[in-house]
Amino acid sequence: MTDVRQAPVSAPEKADSPSRLPAEGGTGRVLVVDDLEPVRTVISRSLAMLGYTADTARDGAQAVSLFTENPALYALALVDVRLPGNMSGVDVVRELRRIRPEIPAILTSGYSLGESMIDSFARVDSVEFLQKPFKLAALASAVQSALGGQLRRESM
Protein backbone atom coordinates (compact mmCIF):
# COMPACT_ATOMS: atom_id res chain seq x y z
CA MET A 1 0.00 0.00 0.00
CA THR A 2 1.37 3.42 -0.93
CA ASP A 3 1.24 6.05 1.79
CA VAL A 4 2.44 9.58 1.03
CA ARG A 5 1.81 12.13 3.75
CA GLN A 6 2.57 15.83 3.66
CA ALA A 7 3.91 17.48 6.80
CA PRO A 8 3.24 21.14 7.66
CA VAL A 9 5.17 23.83 5.75
CA SER A 10 7.82 26.53 6.73
CA ALA A 11 11.64 26.97 7.34
CA PRO A 12 13.87 25.48 10.10
CA GLU A 13 14.49 28.19 12.64
CA LYS A 14 15.17 28.55 16.34
CA ALA A 15 12.01 30.63 16.74
CA ASP A 16 9.95 27.51 17.39
CA SER A 17 9.28 27.37 21.09
CA PRO A 18 10.23 24.14 22.89
CA SER A 19 6.58 23.69 23.91
CA ARG A 20 5.62 23.30 20.23
CA LEU A 21 8.10 20.48 19.65
CA PRO A 22 7.32 16.83 20.40
CA ALA A 23 7.53 16.03 24.12
CA GLU A 24 10.32 13.52 23.61
CA GLY A 25 13.53 14.25 21.76
CA GLY A 26 15.12 11.59 19.63
CA THR A 27 18.46 10.02 19.17
CA GLY A 28 19.79 8.29 16.13
CA ARG A 29 21.56 9.05 12.89
CA VAL A 30 19.85 10.64 9.89
CA LEU A 31 21.19 10.58 6.34
CA VAL A 32 20.53 14.06 4.90
CA VAL A 33 20.76 14.32 1.10
CA ASP A 34 20.59 17.74 -0.56
CA ASP A 35 22.71 19.32 -3.28
CA LEU A 36 22.94 22.68 -1.50
CA GLU A 37 25.53 22.84 1.30
CA PRO A 38 23.72 25.62 3.23
CA VAL A 39 20.52 23.56 3.22
CA ARG A 40 22.41 20.46 4.46
CA THR A 41 23.93 22.56 7.22
CA VAL A 42 20.60 24.05 8.36
CA ILE A 43 18.88 20.67 8.33
CA SER A 44 21.79 19.04 10.19
CA ARG A 45 21.73 21.74 12.87
CA SER A 46 17.96 21.48 13.15
CA LEU A 47 18.20 17.71 13.59
CA ALA A 48 20.89 18.23 16.25
CA MET A 49 18.49 20.50 18.13
CA LEU A 50 16.06 17.57 18.10
CA GLY A 51 18.71 15.16 19.42
CA TYR A 52 19.74 13.50 16.15
CA THR A 53 23.10 13.23 14.44
CA ALA A 54 23.27 13.88 10.69
CA ASP A 55 25.54 12.53 7.99
CA THR A 56 25.23 14.51 4.78
CA ALA A 57 25.50 13.77 1.08
CA ARG A 58 25.34 16.17 -1.87
CA ASP A 59 23.92 13.69 -4.40
CA GLY A 60 22.45 10.24 -4.79
CA ALA A 61 25.73 8.44 -5.46
CA GLN A 62 27.35 9.85 -2.33
CA ALA A 63 24.23 9.02 -0.27
CA VAL A 64 24.14 5.40 -1.44
CA SER A 65 27.87 5.07 -0.80
CA LEU A 66 27.54 6.36 2.79
CA PHE A 67 24.50 4.19 3.45
CA THR A 68 26.13 1.06 2.01
CA GLU A 69 29.05 1.37 4.47
CA ASN A 70 26.71 0.70 7.42
CA PRO A 71 22.98 0.52 6.60
CA ALA A 72 21.98 -0.35 10.18
CA LEU A 73 23.53 2.90 11.41
CA TYR A 74 20.71 5.08 10.07
CA ALA A 75 17.36 5.65 11.74
CA LEU A 76 16.05 7.71 8.81
CA ALA A 77 16.86 9.17 5.38
CA LEU A 78 15.84 12.76 4.60
CA VAL A 79 16.24 13.27 0.84
CA ASP A 80 15.65 16.22 -1.50
CA VAL A 81 13.54 15.27 -4.53
CA ARG A 82 15.76 17.06 -7.05
CA LEU A 83 19.42 16.08 -6.98
CA PRO A 84 22.26 16.51 -9.46
CA GLY A 85 23.43 13.49 -11.43
CA ASN A 86 21.40 10.55 -12.60
CA MET A 87 19.48 9.81 -9.37
CA SER A 88 16.43 11.71 -8.16
CA GLY A 89 15.45 11.68 -4.50
CA VAL A 90 12.86 9.01 -5.28
CA ASP A 91 15.61 6.91 -6.91
CA VAL A 92 17.79 7.34 -3.81
CA VAL A 93 15.00 6.17 -1.49
CA ARG A 94 14.38 3.15 -3.74
CA GLU A 95 18.08 2.23 -3.68
CA LEU A 96 18.35 2.66 0.10
CA ARG A 97 15.30 0.43 0.48
CA ARG A 98 16.79 -2.15 -1.86
CA ILE A 99 19.66 -2.36 0.64
CA ARG A 100 17.50 -2.06 3.78
CA PRO A 101 13.76 -2.27 2.99
CA GLU A 102 12.48 -0.87 6.29
CA ILE A 103 14.46 2.41 6.30
CA PRO A 104 12.04 5.29 7.02
CA ALA A 105 12.29 8.18 4.57
CA ILE A 106 11.26 11.81 4.20
CA LEU A 107 11.34 13.45 0.77
CA THR A 108 11.76 17.24 0.70
CA SER A 109 11.30 19.84 -2.00
CA GLY A 110 11.30 23.58 -2.42
CA TYR A 111 9.16 23.24 -5.54
CA SER A 112 5.37 23.31 -5.44
CA LEU A 113 3.77 19.92 -5.59
CA GLY A 114 2.51 19.18 -9.07
CA GLU A 115 0.84 16.10 -10.45
CA SER A 116 4.13 14.65 -11.72
CA MET A 117 5.75 14.99 -8.29
CA ILE A 118 2.76 13.43 -6.56
CA ASP A 119 2.95 10.54 -9.07
CA SER A 120 6.67 10.12 -8.29
CA PHE A 121 6.00 9.99 -4.56
CA ALA A 122 3.17 7.51 -5.08
CA ARG A 123 5.71 5.04 -6.44
CA VAL A 124 7.60 5.08 -3.12
CA ASP A 125 5.82 3.24 -0.29
CA SER A 126 5.39 4.86 3.13
CA VAL A 127 7.34 8.05 2.62
CA GLU A 128 6.76 11.38 4.35
CA PHE A 129 6.90 14.62 2.36
CA LEU A 130 8.16 17.91 3.78
CA GLN A 131 7.77 21.10 1.72
CA LYS A 132 10.73 23.52 1.98
CA PRO A 133 11.10 25.91 3.62
CA PHE A 134 9.91 24.39 6.89
CA LYS A 135 10.04 25.23 10.59
CA LEU A 136 11.76 23.17 13.23
CA ALA A 137 8.40 21.97 14.59
CA ALA A 138 7.41 20.70 11.11
CA LEU A 139 10.72 18.84 10.81
CA ALA A 140 10.24 17.33 14.27
CA SER A 141 6.72 16.23 13.37
CA ALA A 142 7.80 14.70 10.05
CA VAL A 143 10.70 12.84 11.69
CA GLN A 144 8.49 11.50 14.44
CA SER A 145 5.83 10.47 11.91
CA ALA A 146 8.38 8.80 9.62
CA LEU A 147 9.67 6.82 12.57
CA GLY A 148 6.11 5.67 13.25
CA GLY A 149 5.86 7.71 16.43
CA GLN A 150 8.60 5.53 17.88
CA LEU A 151 11.86 7.30 18.55
CA ARG A 152 14.79 5.05 17.71
CA ARG A 153 17.48 4.94 20.37
CA GLU A 154 21.10 4.56 19.32
CA SER A 155 22.86 1.62 20.91
CA MET A 156 26.28 3.21 20.43
Beta strands, then each sheet from edge to edge (+ up, - down):
strand 1: 4-6
strand 2: 29-33
strand 3: 53-57
strand 4: 74-80
strand 5: 105-109
strand 6: 127-131
sheet 1: 1+ 6+ 5+ 4+ 2+ 3+
end
